Amino acid sequence: MRIGLVTDIHDETALLARALEALRTEGVDHIVSLGDTTDLHGKWQDADGVAAELARAGALGVWGNHDFGLCRDVPDEARAKFAPETLAYMAGVKPRLELGGAHFSHVEPWLNPERIEDLWCFDGRPDDDERYARSFAAIPHRVACMGHFHRWLAVTPTGRAEWDGSVPLHFDPHTRYLVVVGPLFRGDFAVLDTDRWVLEPHRLPNATAHERLT
């Protein structure tokens, strides 16, 4: 199975459209968004455009800290602001997904994505010794993919892997991996092949995004 991965879109609808077209060309079987599709706390709010692109692509998704407010317990103000089709798509987004034997979430697997405090956790990094041990203890999957940290990163039960997202990551059959996927707002996305167990990073050429704090 080939799974296209996008994460941390943060309202970059034009970049998302380009990435989804590239993934269609790649012939992926599924597309998964790893959260933060829109930024309800920022000034570039194009949830309608982002949701429309993801819905047309049949993308599955998990929520992040920035788009959680459109996925559960949506306030009246947001319901009045965004299109019904957007609200319907976001209502189908999940806290976690399992597909092709892999685990997908926005934050580290040991955190609870249904607790807003856990979604906004920035106390450390996934490759900190105590933190990655907790992630591997929380789930049984061979590979777990996440977003949130706006970088490429791979961690095994023995520590950080020598990988920076510039080349494909071939998963050793005798170990487990926690992978952070680079952010779409910088033009990054990926394909996870669960038949060959390899993650192929991609970057859109000439990707231009709004200026933002990361």
C-alpha positions as a Markdown table, in Angstrom:
| # | Residue | x | y | z |
|---|---|---|---|---|
| 1 | Met | 0.0 | 0.0 | 0.0 |
| 2 | Arg | 1.2 | 3.5 | -0.9 |
| 3 | Ile | 0.0 | 6.2 | 1.4 |
| 4 | Gly | 0.5 | 9.9 | 0.6 |
| 5 | Leu | 1.2 | 12.0 | 3.7 |
| 6 | Val | 0.7 | 15.8 | 4.2 |
| 7 | Thr | 0.9 | 17.6 | 7.5 |
| 8 | Asp | 0.9 | 21.1 | 8.9 |
| 9 | Ile | -0.8 | 22.7 | 5.9 |
| 10 | His | -1.7 | 25.8 | 7.8 |
| 11 | Asp | -4.0 | 27.2 | 5.1 |
| 12 | Glu | -1.5 | 26.9 | 2.3 |
| 13 | Thr | -4.2 | 25.8 | -0.2 |
| 14 | Ala | -2.2 | 26.4 | -3.3 |
| 15 | Leu | 0.7 | 24.3 | -2.0 |
| 16 | Leu | -1.7 | 21.6 | -1.0 |
| 17 | Ala | -3.3 | 21.5 | -4.4 |
| 18 | Arg | 0.2 | 21.0 | -5.9 |
| 19 | Ala | 1.1 | 18.3 | -3.4 |
| 20 | Leu | -2.2 | 16.4 | -4.0 |
| 21 | Glu | -1.7 | 16.5 | -7.8 |
| 22 | Ala | 1.9 | 15.1 | -7.3 |
| 23 | Leu | 0.5 | 12.3 | -5.1 |
| 24 | Arg | -2.2 | 11.5 | -7.7 |
| 25 | Thr | 0.7 | 11.2 | -10.2 |
| 26 | Glu | 2.5 | 8.9 | -7.8 |
| 27 | Gly | -0.6 | 6.6 | -7.8 |
| 28 | Val | -1.0 | 6.5 | -4.1 |
| 29 | Asp | -3.8 | 4.3 | -2.7 |
| 30 | His | -4.7 | 6.7 | 0.2 |
| 31 | Ile | -3.9 | 10.2 | 1.3 |
| 32 | Val | -3.6 | 11.0 | 5.0 |
| 33 | Ser | -3.4 | 14.5 | 6.5 |
| 34 | Leu | -1.5 | 14.5 | 9.8 |
| 35 | Gly | -3.2 | 17.6 | 11.2 |
| 36 | Asp | -3.0 | 21.4 | 11.4 |
| 37 | Thr | -4.9 | 21.7 | 8.1 |
| 38 | Thr | -6.0 | 25.2 | 9.0 |
| 39 | Asp | -4.9 | 27.7 | 11.6 |
| 40 | Leu | -7.9 | 28.9 | 13.7 |
| 41 | His | -5.6 | 31.0 | 15.8 |
| 42 | Gly | -3.8 | 32.8 | 12.9 |
| 43 | Lys | -4.6 | 35.4 | 10.3 |
| 44 | Trp | -4.6 | 33.1 | 7.2 |
| 45 | Gln | -7.8 | 31.2 | 7.6 |
| 46 | Asp | -8.7 | 29.2 | 4.5 |
| 47 | Ala | -10.3 | 26.2 | 6.1 |
| 48 | Asp | -12.9 | 26.2 | 3.3 |
| 49 | Gly | -10.3 | 25.9 | 0.6 |
| 50 | Val | -8.1 | 23.4 | 2.4 |
| 51 | Ala | -11.1 | 21.2 | 3.3 |
| 52 | Ala | -12.4 | 21.3 | -0.3 |
| 53 | Glu | -9.0 | 20.1 | -1.7 |
| 54 | Leu | -8.8 | 17.3 | 0.9 |
| 55 | Ala | -12.4 | 16.2 | 0.3 |
| 56 | Arg | -11.9 | 16.1 | -3.4 |
| 57 | Ala | -8.8 | 13.9 | -2.9 |
| 58 | Gly | -10.7 | 11.6 | -0.6 |
| 59 | Ala | -8.1 | 12.3 | 2.1 |
| 60 | Leu | -8.4 | 10.8 | 5.6 |
| 61 | Gly | -7.1 | 12.9 | 8.4 |
| 62 | Val | -6.2 | 13.3 | 12.1 |
| 63 | Trp | -6.6 | 16.6 | 13.9 |
| 64 | Gly | -3.9 | 18.8 | 15.3 |
| 65 | Asn | -3.7 | 21.6 | 17.8 |
| 66 | His | -4.5 | 24.3 | 15.3 |
| 67 | Asp | -7.6 | 22.7 | 13.7 |
| 68 | Phe | -9.1 | 20.8 | 16.6 |
| 69 | Gly | -11.7 | 23.5 | 17.1 |
| 70 | Leu | -13.3 | 22.5 | 13.7 |
| 71 | Cys | -13.3 | 18.8 | 14.4 |
| 72 | Arg | -15.0 | 18.5 | 17.8 |
| 73 | Asp | -17.3 | 20.7 | 19.9 |
| 74 | Val | -17.3 | 23.4 | 17.2 |
| 75 | Pro | -18.4 | 26.8 | 18.6 |
| 76 | Asp | -21.2 | 28.7 | 17.0 |
| 77 | Glu | -18.8 | 31.4 | 15.8 |
| 78 | Ala | -16.9 | 28.8 | 13.7 |
| 79 | Arg | -20.1 | 27.2 | 12.4 |
| 80 | Ala | -21.3 | 30.6 | 11.2 |
| 81 | Lys | -17.9 | 31.4 | 9.6 |
| 82 | Phe | -17.2 | 28.3 | 7.6 |
| 83 | Ala | -19.0 | 26.4 | 4.8 |
| 84 | Pro | -21.2 | 23.5 | 5.7 |
| 85 | Glu | -19.1 | 21.3 | 3.5 |
| 86 | Thr | -16.0 | 22.3 | 5.5 |
| 87 | Leu | -17.7 | 21.4 | 8.8 |
| 88 | Ala | -18.8 | 18.1 | 7.4 |
| 89 | Tyr | -15.3 | 17.2 | 6.2 |
| 90 | Met | -13.7 | 18.2 | 9.5 |
| 91 | Ala | -16.3 | 16.3 | 11.5 |
| 92 | Gly | -14.9 | 13.1 | 9.9 |
| 93 | Val | -11.3 | 13.8 | 11.0 |
| 94 | Lys | -10.1 | 11.4 | 13.7 |
| 95 | Pro | -7.8 | 11.7 | 16.8 |
| 96 | Arg | -5.6 | 8.8 | 15.4 |
| 97 | Leu | -5.6 | 6.5 | 12.4 |
| 98 | Glu | -4.2 | 3.0 | 11.6 |
| 99 | Leu | -3.7 | 2.1 | 8.0 |
| 100 | Gly | -1.4 | -0.4 | 6.3 |
| 101 | Gly | -0.1 | -1.5 | 9.6 |
| 102 | Ala | 1.2 | 2.0 | 10.5 |
| 103 | His | 0.0 | 4.5 | 13.1 |
| 104 | Phe | -0.8 | 8.1 | 12.3 |
| 105 | Ser | -1.3 | 11.0 | 14.7 |
| 106 | His | -0.4 | 14.7 | 14.9 |
| 107 | Val | 1.4 | 14.5 | 18.2 |
| 108 | Glu | 3.5 | 11.8 | 19.8 |
| 109 | Pro | 1.6 | 8.5 | 20.3 |
| 110 | Trp | 1.9 | 8.6 | 24.1 |
| 111 | Leu | 0.0 | 11.9 | 24.2 |
| 112 | Asn | -3.8 | 11.9 | 24.2 |
| 113 | Pro | -5.1 | 13.8 | 21.1 |
| 114 | Glu | -8.5 | 14.2 | 22.7 |
| 115 | Arg | -7.0 | 16.4 | 25.5 |
| 116 | Ile | -6.2 | 19.9 | 24.3 |
| 117 | Glu | -3.4 | 20.2 | 26.7 |
| 118 | Asp | -1.7 | 17.2 | 25.1 |
| 119 | Leu | -2.2 | 18.6 | 21.6 |
| 120 | Trp | -0.4 | 21.8 | 22.6 |
| 121 | Cys | 2.5 | 20.0 | 24.2 |
| 122 | Phe | 5.9 | 21.5 | 23.3 |
| 123 | Asp | 7.8 | 20.4 | 26.4 |
| 124 | Gly | 10.6 | 18.6 | 24.6 |
| 125 | Arg | 11.2 | 16.8 | 21.3 |
| 126 | Pro | 10.3 | 13.3 | 20.1 |
| 127 | Asp | 14.0 | 12.2 | 20.2 |
| 128 | Asp | 14.4 | 13.1 | 23.9 |
| 129 | Asp | 15.3 | 9.8 | 25.7 |
| 130 | Glu | 12.3 | 9.7 | 28.0 |
| 131 | Arg | 9.8 | 10.9 | 25.3 |
| 132 | Tyr | 10.6 | 8.4 | 22.6 |
| 133 | Ala | 10.5 | 5.5 | 25.0 |
| 134 | Arg | 7.0 | 6.5 | 26.0 |
| 135 | Ser | 6.0 | 6.7 | 22.3 |
| 136 | Phe | 7.2 | 3.1 | 21.6 |
| 137 | Ala | 5.5 | 1.8 | 24.8 |
| 138 | Ala | 2.2 | 3.4 | 23.9 |
| 139 | Ile | 1.6 | 1.6 | 20.6 |
| 140 | Pro | 2.6 | -1.7 | 19.0 |
| 141 | His | 3.1 | -0.5 | 15.4 |
| 142 | Arg | 6.3 | -0.9 | 13.4 |
| 143 | Val | 6.0 | 2.6 | 12.1 |
| 144 | Ala | 4.3 | 5.7 | 13.5 |
| 145 | Cys | 4.1 | 8.9 | 11.5 |
| 146 | Met | 3.3 | 12.4 | 12.9 |
| 147 | Gly | 3.6 | 16.1 | 12.2 |
| 148 | His | 3.5 | 19.0 | 14.7 |
| 149 | Phe | 7.3 | 19.7 | 14.9 |
| 150 | His | 7.8 | 21.2 | 11.4 |
| 151 | Arg | 10.8 | 19.1 | 10.5 |
| 152 | Trp | 12.0 | 15.8 | 9.2 |
| 153 | Leu | 13.0 | 13.4 | 12.0 |
| 154 | Ala | 13.2 | 9.6 | 12.6 |
| 155 | Val | 13.7 | 7.9 | 15.9 |
| 156 | Thr | 14.2 | 4.2 | 16.8 |
| 157 | Pro | 14.1 | 2.5 | 20.2 |
| 158 | Thr | 17.8 | 3.1 | 20.4 |
| 159 | Gly | 17.7 | 6.8 | 19.6 |
| 160 | Arg | 17.6 | 9.3 | 16.7 |
| 161 | Ala | 18.3 | 7.8 | 13.3 |
| 162 | Glu | 20.8 | 9.4 | 10.9 |
| 163 | Trp | 18.2 | 10.8 | 8.5 |
| 164 | Asp | 17.2 | 14.3 | 7.6 |
| 165 | Gly | 14.4 | 13.9 | 5.0 |
| 166 | Ser | 16.8 | 14.4 | 2.0 |
| 167 | Val | 16.7 | 10.8 | 1.0 |
| 168 | Pro | 14.2 | 7.9 | 1.3 |
| 169 | Leu | 14.1 | 6.2 | 4.7 |
| 170 | His | 14.3 | 2.4 | 4.4 |
| 171 | Phe | 12.8 | 0.8 | 7.5 |
| 172 | Asp | 15.0 | -2.0 | 9.0 |
| 173 | Pro | 12.7 | -5.0 | 9.5 |
| 174 | His | 14.1 | -5.7 | 12.9 |
| 175 | Thr | 13.4 | -2.3 | 14.5 |
| 176 | Arg | 10.5 | 0.2 | 15.0 |
| 177 | Tyr | 10.3 | 3.8 | 13.9 |
| 178 | Leu | 8.7 | 7.1 | 14.9 |
| 179 | Val | 8.8 | 9.5 | 12.0 |
| 180 | Val | 8.1 | 13.2 | 11.9 |
| 181 | Val | 7.0 | 14.4 | 8.4 |
| 182 | Gly | 8.1 | 17.8 | 7.2 |
| 183 | Pro | 5.5 | 20.5 | 6.9 |
| 184 | Leu | 3.4 | 21.1 | 3.8 |
| 185 | Phe | 3.6 | 24.9 | 4.3 |
| 186 | Arg | 7.2 | 24.7 | 3.4 |
| 187 | Gly | 6.5 | 22.4 | 0.5 |
| 188 | Asp | 7.2 | 19.1 | 2.1 |
| 189 | Phe | 5.2 | 15.9 | 1.9 |
| 190 | Ala | 5.8 | 12.1 | 1.7 |
| 191 | Val | 4.8 | 8.7 | 0.4 |
| 192 | Leu | 4.8 | 5.8 | 2.8 |
| 193 | Asp | 5.1 | 2.4 | 1.1 |
| 194 | Thr | 4.0 | -0.3 | 3.5 |
| 195 | Asp | 4.7 | -3.1 | 1.0 |
| 196 | Arg | 8.4 | -2.2 | 0.7 |
| 197 | Trp | 8.5 | -0.4 | 4.1 |
| 198 | Val | 10.1 | 2.8 | 2.8 |
| 199 | Leu | 9.2 | 6.5 | 3.3 |
| 200 | Glu | 9.9 | 8.7 | 0.3 |
| 201 | Pro | 10.2 | 12.4 | 1.2 |
| 202 | His | 9.2 | 15.0 | -1.4 |
| 203 | Arg | 9.5 | 18.7 | -1.7 |
| 204 | Leu | 7.6 | 21.0 | -4.1 |
| 205 | Pro | 9.9 | 23.1 | -6.2 |
| 206 | Asn | 9.6 | 26.9 | -5.7 |
| 207 | Ala | 7.3 | 26.5 | -2.7 |
| 208 | Thr | 6.3 | 29.9 | -1.4 |
| 209 | Ala | 4.3 | 30.2 | 1.8 |
| 210 | His | 3.1 | 33.0 | 4.0 |
| 211 | Glu | 5.6 | 34.2 | 6.5 |
| 212 | Arg | 4.8 | 32.7 | 9.9 |
| 213 | Leu | 6.3 | 31.7 | 13.3 |
| 214 | Thr | 7.1 | 28.0 | 13.3 |
